Amino acid sequence: MSKQWLQISVIWAGVLLAGTAALFSYADDRLYTAFAAIAGAAIALVSLEHLLSKRAKDTVRQQIYVSTGTVLILGLMTLIALVR
């Protein structure tokens, strides 16, 4: 696994953990506000990592992978929240 995929996987794991914590901690509109904050933080982490490392290579690709995975994870959690 390349370093790029390791970083993406760690961010996805963080989204999963934070989303699960929000799912069991909040209800109603606060839950969806928390999901939006988690999604924003995931994108910000990728941008911040590239800013601090001063590397521009694959920045957009990593942002797309992270945002796509984040939307999928939080989308599934939204379905779970609507069902329960």
MOFENUR-V352164 format. One record per residue. N is the residue number from 1. SS is DSSP state (@ for helix, = for strand, . for the rest). Layout:
n-><N	N>
ss-><SS	SS>
//
This chain:
n-><1	2	3	4	5	6	7	8	9	10	11	12	13	14	15	16	17	18	19	20	21	22	23	24	25	26	27	28	29	30	31	32	33	34	35	36	37	38	39	40	41	42	43	44	45	46	47	48	49	50	51	52	53	54	55	56	57	58	59	60	61	62	63	64	65	66	67	68	69	70	71	72	73	74	75	76	77	78	79	80	81	82	83	84>
ss-><.	.	@	@	@	@	@	@	@	@	@	@	@	@	@	@	@	@	@	@	@	@	@	@	@	.	.	.	@	@	@	@	@	@	@	@	@	@	@	@	@	@	@	@	@	@	@	@	@	@	@	@	@	.	.	.	.	.	@	@	@	@	@	@	@	@	@	@	@	@	@	@	@	@	@	@	@	@	@	@	@	@	@	.>
//
